[in-house]
């Protein structure tokens, strides 16, 4: 790309192209970023509260309009909230709430392959932005066409990001209602009964359109789909409460029960269109609607109580028993208790000093049990319409003997305050062991199944949390408060199940890495294909090609996606009517693997591929020399040069032969939030209509003090839970700036 004149690529397929026949091929370093624009989030809220001694009411309405940094990505949300509390009599009390949320999301951004991010990051680096912007045209037949080099090639890398953003429209409409009503009756001064019932109900409809394009879609007709779904959760409970003082003792006892019912259903249809770009279900070439259904019930009885002595010693005990419809009859009932003891030591031992103001110690032991999703007990039969109707067994083997998962946790903590509450320190140690986990394992294909649900495994999670508070400076017109927190934890795999000492957790991104749990290892361990090495850890290089040898499977340990520790530091300053606060976040340690960088390197559009493009480079490794007579293997330093294109197309690309070059340290320190506020003084407000007027300017995710991942925000992974530690075509991280106005009447 030295400025040479080249023929316009549009001439080869666009007969209506009227632009210049040639253009200068020069580097376009910002052509990819030109797609992005400034987004916004505009929220308007109105609240009102009113009432008297007998009845109180609260109302709020919020409208949120948002636009993302990619064209077409928009949100419109309406949130209406009403709450009413009333003393119907001296003994009967009402509490009710209704919340309605309606939102429309246009073109939510996805990560991974075939996303806007893939199109942006793998874009042709010599293409001017004005050519990218012209992502479509109408041909002589009046048909909409994809305006991009090689528009008829299928399965190519990347594409025009404008087409990806605007010509694959996706609209999701969601309406949700959340409400509850409760009545509390005071049977006596010490005894009360509460009954409550609530509902959480939502309906969703999603419509997806994809305009015809061989290169992007794989067909020249287009595709269309509709999905409708409903969810409902009913919760009803009661609670009988008794509270009584007996001299120095205070007793609180509660007995209750809960009935939970969940139901979900969905219906979807979609496929390739018959008439080009005519988006309707009736225009599908073939249509096989699919439906899903989910129904679950759980009943619970529980009791909890607290016994206090002289307001410095408290014993808390809970018991609960659940009955779940998703577990077999012999195992669907499960019981779990907890017990905790808290002592305010400074009051218990009458500690009064200028140094130690308050001291509290606490300890607890708790068990928690969980069920599973429905329909995992009996094997499923699936019906297909082809060949006059076929019934097949599911490839997932269910388990009629599933047991509930069990977690047992122990926690100890200390809360101490010093120098008249000017300094505070809160320390917590915790350890949780989870066993009888429900997961799937691969089984031999000869069984007729691919996976099976089983119980097994024990994972131990232990760590510490520390919070420090300080009133650093306090004057008549000025104050400075500081809060710091620190957390460190480790999750160890103690066992998996009999006959297995490791388990691969499917993530959907097995192209670049797998999360594999091994006995003695940690949850979050990532394994990749990597370089083949000798016993001394040296990379083995082919002496003829100069290319490194690689492993065949995901057997190279790349690190763990969990941080070694996290921390936060918040400073708050007040000066007269001004406030200033800022939060610095620390995430130290952990690894993240970038699929984006692997694909960019394979395509030659990453700066790491610049070295050795013309003269080559020598891989730092050794050549294996085998003695033909004895078969002994020795190693000599590699001296064979390899071109950058040969190296990166081997180790990178879509299925990286080695992901070692794309493992990054996730350590980062950032300015998470900065807030500057101002309140109008009472002297300015006078007798006007406002009781208070507050202004604030907010900045979030403003800058990195340190980012070892260099190319991307390491917190922008592809998901949560088991799907962490992999970055795949995320759009750039954003800084947010906001301005708030609050008017009190």
N, C-alpha and C positions, 0 to 999 in steps of 0.2 A: 504494500500500500504506500506507493511513493508519489501519488498524484497522477499516475498514468491515466490516459483516457480510455474508457471501456464502453462497449455498447450497452445501451439501456436494456436491462433484462426483461422489461415489459414488452419489448418488440416481438419476442418469440411466441407470445400466446394471446396478447391483447390487441386485437385489430383496431380498437377505438383509442388506443394510446396516442395522445396528442402532445406529449412532453418532448423534451430534447432527446435526440437519438443517442447521445453519449453523455457520460458524466465522469467526473474526476474521482478516481478511487483513492481516497485518503482516509486515515483513521478518524473514526467518529466516537470519541471516548465517552460521550454522554448520550448517545442515541438511545440506549436502553432506558436510562433514567428519565428521559423526556416524557415517557408515558405517564408518570406519576404527577399528581397535582395535589394542592392543599385540600385536605378534608376538613370537615367541621362537625360539631355536635352542638345543636341548638336546643336547649331544654327550657321550657317555660312552665312554672309551677305556681298554682294558686292554692292556698290553704285557708281554712276557716275553722274556728272552734267556738262553741257557744254552749250555754247551759246554766243550770242553777244547782241547788243542793240535791235535787232529786234526779235530774237527767242531764247528761252531757253528750254533746255531739261533736264529731270531727269530720271534716270534708277536705279532700285534696284532689287536684287534677293536674297531671303533668303531660305535656305534649313534647315528644322528643323527635327532632328531625336530624338525621345524620347522613353525611356523605363521606365515603371512604376516599383513599388516595388514588384509587383506580376508577376510571370512568364507569358509570353504570352501577356501582356498588352503593346502595342507598338503604336507609331505614326510616320508617315512620311509625311511631308508637304513641298510643293513647293509654293513659293509666288513670283510672278513676277509683278512688278509695273513700269509703264511708264507714264510720264507726259510731256506734251508739251504746252508751252505758246508762243504766237507769236503776234506781232503787224503787222497785215496784211496791214494796212495803218495807217495814222496818226489818223484815227477815228475808225477803225475797229480792234478789239482785239479778239484773239482766246485763249481759255483755254480748254484743253482736257486731259483726264486721262483714262488709262486702267489698270485694276488689275485682274490678274488671279491667283486663288488659287486652288491647287489640293492636297487633303490629303487622307490618308488611315489610319484608326484606327482599330487596332486589339484588340478584347476583352476588350472593355471599362468596367470599374468596376462599378457594381451596388451596391446599399445598400439594406437593408431589407431582407426579408426571401428568402431562396434559393439562397443566394449570397455566394461569397467566404468568406465574413466576418462572416456569420452565421456558416459556416463550421469550421472556425478557432477558434472562441470564444467558441463554444460548443463542441469542440473536446474532446475525451477521454484523461484524464490527465495522464494516466499511459502508453500511447503508445509511444515507442521510435520513434525518427524522421526517422530512417532508415526504419521503417515499414510504416510510412506515405508516404515516398518518393516512395514506391513501390505501386502506386495507381492502377495499372492495370496489367493484365497478359493475356496470350493467352492460351486457354484450348486445350484439345486434338483434338477438332474439328476445331481448327484454328480460333475460335471466341474470340474477345476481351471481357474481363470480368472485372467487378468492383471488386477491391481487398480491401475489407472492411468487418468488422464484420457484420453479418446479411445482406448480400447484396441483399436479395430478399424481405426484409421487406419494406413496402410502408408507407410513411408518417412519418418516424422517424425523430428525431432531428439531424441536422448537417450532417456530412459526411466527406469524404476525400477532403480537400481543393485543392489538386493537380488535382483531377478529375474535381472539379467545375471550376478550372481555365483553364485547358487545354483540357478537353474533352467536352466542350460546346463552340466551337469556334464561334466567331461572328466577321464579317468583314464589315466595312462600308466605302465605297468609295464616296467621295464628290468632285465635280468639280464646281467651282463658278467663274463667271465673273461679275465684277463691272466696269462700264464705264460711262463716261458722256462727253459731248461736249457743250461748251457755246460760244456764240458770243455776244460781247458788242459793240454797236455803239454809238459814241459820237455825238448826234444830234447837240448840241451846247456845249459851254464851261461848261454850267451848267446842261444840260439835256442829259441823256443817256438812252439807251434801251438795256436790256440784255435778251436773249432767251437761254434756256438751256434744254437739254433732257438727261436723264440718264436711265440706265438699271441695274438691279441686278438679275442675272439669275443663277440658280443652279440646278444640277442634283445629285441625291443620289441613291445609291444601297446598300442594306444591305442583307447579307446572314448569316443565323443562322443555326448551326448544333448542334445536341445533340446526343451523342452516347448512345446506348441502355444500360439501367440500370433500373431495377425495383425500386431500392431504391431511386435513384435520380430523374428519369424521370417518373416512374409509368408505363412504358411498356418496353418490351424486344426487341424492334425493332429500336428505335431511332426516331428522328423527324428532320424535315428540313423545312425551309421557306426562301422565297425571297421577298423583298420589294423594289420597284423602285418608285422614286418620282421626280417631277419637281416643281420648284417654279420660279416665275417671278414677278418682280415689275418694272413697267414703270413709270417714273416721268418726266413730262414736265412742265416747268414754264416760266414765263416772268416777268420782273421787269422794270418798268419805274421810273427812279430816277432823282430828281431835287435837286440841292444843290446851295445855293446862300447866299452871305453875303449882309446884308443891314445895313451898319453902324455898330452899336454895336450888331446887331442881326445876327444869322446864322440859316438859315432854310434848313432843309432836308426833302423832301417829297418823298415817294415811293408808287407806286401802282402796284400790281402784281396779278398773278393768277397761280394756279397749277392744274394739272390733274394727278390723281393717279389711276393706274390700278394694281391690284394684282390678281395673279392666282396661284393656287396650285393643284396638282393632284398626286395621288399615286395608285399603284396597288400591291397587295400582295397575296401570296398563300403559304400555308404551312399545315403541319399536320404530323400525324404519318406515318412512313415508312412502306412499304410492305415487301421489302427485307431488312434484318437487316444491318444497318449501310451503306447502299448504298444511298448516298445523291444526290438526283435529284428530280425535280418536277414530273417527269414521274414515280417515284417510290412511290408516296404517295398513301396510301390506299384509301383515298377520297380527292378530291380537289375541294374546292369552292372558287374561287378567289374573293377577295373583293376590292372595289375601293372607293376612296374618291375624292371629287372635291370641290374647293373653288374659288370663283370669287367675286371680290369686286371692285367697282369704287367710286371715290370721286373727286368732283370738288370743287375748292376753289377760292374765290376772297378776297384780303386783301389789306390793306393800313396801312402804319406806317410812322410816321414822328417825327422829333425832332426840337424844337425851342430852340436855345441857346442864352443867353444874356451875353455878355462880358466874355465868357468862364468860368463863375462861376454859372450860373443858367440854368438848362436844363429841358424842359418839353417834355416827350415822350408819344405819343398816338398811339395805334394800334387798328385796327378793322379787323375782319375776319368773313367770312360767308362760311360755308361748306354745300355741298349737298352730302349726302351719299346714296348709293344704298341699304344699309342694314337696313334702317329705312323705315317706311310706308310713303306714299306720303305726308300726312299731317304734318309729323314731320321730314322729311329728310333734311329740310333746317334749320340751326341753326346758330345764330350770337353770337359772343363773343368779347368783347372789353378789353382794358387795358389802364391804365394811370399811369404815374410815374413822380415824380418831384425829381430832384437832385440839391443840392446847395453846392458849395464849399464855406463854411462859412468863411474860413480863407482869401480867396480872396475877398469875398463880403464885409466883414467888415475890410479889410486891416489889418488883425492880423499879426503882425511881432514880434516874441519874441523868445528868446533862448529856452523857454520851449515848446510852442506849434508851431509846424512847419506847420502842415496841418490839416484841419478839414473839413470833408464832411458829409452831412446828406442826406438821401434818403428815399423816401416813394413811395409805389406803390399799386395799386389795379388791379387785373387781373381776368378775367374769362376764363376758358377753358372748352370746351365741347368735348365729345367723343361719337362715335357711338358704334356699336356692331359687332359681327361676322355675316356673311351672313346666311340666311336660318333659321332665328329665328322668322319669321313673320307668316308663314303658317305651318300647321301641316304636317308632313312627312308620306308617305306611304313607307313601306319596302317590298321588294319582296324576297321570299325564294323559293329554288328549290324543297324542299321536297314535297311529296304527289302530284306530278304533277304541282307544282307551287302554292304558297300561298302569298297573299298580306295582310300584317298586318299594323296596325297603330303604329307609334312610341309611346313609353311610355312617351315621353317628350312633354308637351303641349306648343306650341309656342304662341306668343302674337302679334297680328296684330296691337296693339296700343302702341308699345314700343316708348319711348321718349329718346332723347340723355341724357347722364349723364352730370351733370354740376358741375364744381368746381369753387369756388370763393375764392381768396386768397388776403390777405392783408399783406404787408411787410414793416417794418421800419428798417433802419440801420444807423450806424455811423461809419465812417472811420477816425481815428485820428492818427497823428504821432507827435512824441515829440523829442526834443533835436537833431535837425538836421537830422531827419529820423532814429535816432538810435533805437527808440522804436516805434512800430506800434500796434494799437489796432483796430480791426474790429468787430463790434457787430451787430447782426441781430435778429430781432424778426419777427416771421411769424405765420399766422393763416390761415388755409385752411378749408373750409366747402364744402363737396362733397355730392350732393343730386341726386335724380333720378337714383340711381345706378341700374344696371341691374344684377339680380342674379336669382337663382332658389329656389323655395320653394317646400316642400313636399305637396302633395294633396291627398285627400282620394282615395283609390284604386277603390271605386265604380264609380269614374268618368272615369275610363278607362286609367288614366294616373298615373304616379308616381311622376313627378315633373312638375313645370310650371315656365316659364320665366315671371318675373314681374319687374316693376320699384318700387323703394322705398328706404327708409333709408336716414339718414343724419349722416355723420361722420365728426367730427371736429378734425383736427390735428393742434396743436400749439406747439411752442417751441422756443428755442433760440440757436444761434450759435455764438461762440466767437473765434477769432483768435488773437494771440499775437505774435509779431515778435520783436526780439531784436538783435542789433549788440553789443554783450556783450564786445568784445575786438577786437581792430584792431591795429596791429603794422605793421612794414615794412615787416616782413617775416611770420607773424602769424595773423590769424583772427579766431574768434569764433562767429558763428551766431546761434540763437535759435528760433525755431518756436513751438508754442503750440496752440492746438485747443481744443475746448470743445463744446459739443452739448447735448441738452436735449430736448425731445419732449414727448408729450402725445397725444394719439388718443382716443377720447371719442365717444361712440355711442350715438347720441342724439335721434334717432328714427329708427325704422325698417320699418314698414308699418302698416296700419290700421288693427287692429285685431291681431297683433303679436307683442310681446315684446321681443322675442328672436329668434335666427336663428343659426342652427348648420351648420358650414362650413365643408363640406366633405373633408377629407384629404387623405383617403385611408389607414390611420393607426388607424382606430377606435378600434383596439384591445387594445390599451394602453391609448389613450387620444382623445379628440375632442376639436376643436376650436369652441367655442360658443360665439356669440356676443349677448349681452343683453342691453336693453335700460339703460343708465346710467353707463354701464360697459365700458371696454376699448377693442379696437381691439387687438387681440393677447391673450385674456384670454383663458387658458387651463383648461379643466375639465376632471376628471378621475373618475373611480370607486375607492372608498376609504373605510376606516373603518367606521362602524356604531358607532356613539357617542351619549352620553346622552347630556342633556342641558348644562352640565358643560364642555363639550368637551372631556370627558374621553372615551376611547375605550371600547366598550362593548364586552366581551369575553364569549364564551360558557363555562359554569362552568363544563361541563362534559368532553369536548374534549380539553379545553384550547386554542382553536383557536378563533381568532377575528371574529366577525360578520362583514359583508361587505355590501355596498350598491349595489343595483341591476342595477343602471344606471350610466351614466356619470354626476353625480350631485355634485361632490366634487371639489371645486375650488383649483387648484394646483398652480396657479400663472399666469404670463404673459411672453410670450417669448421675448418681447421687453426689452432692457436694460433701467435702470433708467437714465443713462447718459454714454456718450462715450467721450474719449479724446485721444490726441496723443501728443507726445513730441519728436521733432527732434532737434538734435544738429549736427552742421557742423563745422569742424575744418580744417583750411588750414595752412600748414607749408611748405614754399618754394614750392617744386613740389609735395608734398604729400597732400592728402585729406582724411579725415575720417569723416563719418557721421553715426548716428544710430537713429533709430526710436523706441520708446516705445509706445505701444498701451494699452489703458485702456478701458475695457468694464465692467461696474459696474452695477450689478443687473440683473434682468430677471431670468427666470427659464427654464430648459430644462429637458425633461423626457426621460430616457434611456430605450428603448425597449430591447436593448442588455443586460443590467443588469437584466431585468426581466426574459428573457429567460435563462440566465446563472444561475440565482438563482434557477429557477425552475428545471434546470438540475443538480444542485448541483456542478457546476464547478466555482462558484464565491467564493471569500474569505469571503464574508459576510455570507455564509452558514456554516462556520466552528463551530461557537458557538452552543452548544447544540446538537451535533450529537449523543453523547452517553448518556449523563445525562439529556438532555433537558434543557429548560429554561422557565421562566414564563413571559408571555406577560404582559406588563405594562398596566393594564386596570381594569375594574370592571365587576362583574357578576350581571346580572339583576335578582332580586328576586321579584316574583309576589305573592301578598297576595291573596290566593284563595277565601277568604271571601269577601274582599272589591275590589279586582282587582288592588289595589295600587301597584306601582312598586318602589322598593328601590334598592340601589346598595351597594355591598360590594366589597372590594379589591379582585382581582383575585389571587388565589394561585395555580391553576392547571397548572402543567408543561406540556410542549409539546415538542416533538422531532423536531429538525431542519428540517428533511425531510418532516414531516407532515405540518409544518408551511409554508415552502417555496413552496411546491407543491400546497398549497391552494391559497396563495396570489400572486404567480408569474406565471410562465409558459407562454403558448402561448397567452391566454386571461386573463391577470392578474385580479384576483378578487379585488385586491387593488394595485394601483400603487404608493401609498404614499412612500414606501421605495425606489422608483426609481426616485424621483423628486430631481433634483440637482440645486444648485445655479450656474448660468452661469457666475458669476463674474470671470474675469481673467485679468491679467496684463502680457504682454509678450514683449520680445525683437523681434519686427517684422522684422527689417532689420538692417544690419551692412555692411557698404561699406568702403573699404580701397583702395585708388587709388594713382597712381604715373604717372606723365608725364615726359617723357625725356626732359631735358632742351635743348634749342636751340643750346647751345654750343656743345652738343653731336651730334645733328642731322647735324650740319654744312651745307654743300651744297649737302647732300645726296638726295635720291629720295623721302624722306618722309618730309612732312610739319609738321607732328605731330605724336607722338606715345604715346598712353595712355594704361596703364594697370590698372585693378581693380579686386579686390576680393570681392565677394558679398556673404553674408549669410542672409537667410530669415527664419523666424519662428524658431529662434534659441533656445529659452528657455522661460519658464514661471517663472516670479517672484511670481505669485500667480495663482492658478487654483482651484477654489472651487468645480469644477466638479470631480476632483481627477482621475477618471478612463479614461477620454476621453477628447478630445478637444471640448469644448461646442459650438464652431463655426461650427463644422462638423454636421449640421443637415441634414435632408433628402431632403431639398429643400428650395425654397424661396417663397415669397408671402404668401398665406394662409398656406403653408406647411412648417411651422417653429416650433421650439421648441421641436422636437422629434428626438432623435438620435437612429438609427436603423442599427446595424451591419456595421458601417463605418470602413474602414480599418484604421490603425493607422495614425495619423498626421505625417508629414514628415518635417525634416529640409532640407533646400536646400543650397548648396554651389556652387558658380559659379565663373568662371574666365573669364574675358573679355579682349580682345585685340582690340584696334581701331587704324587703320593706315590711316593717312590722306596724300594724295598725292598733 
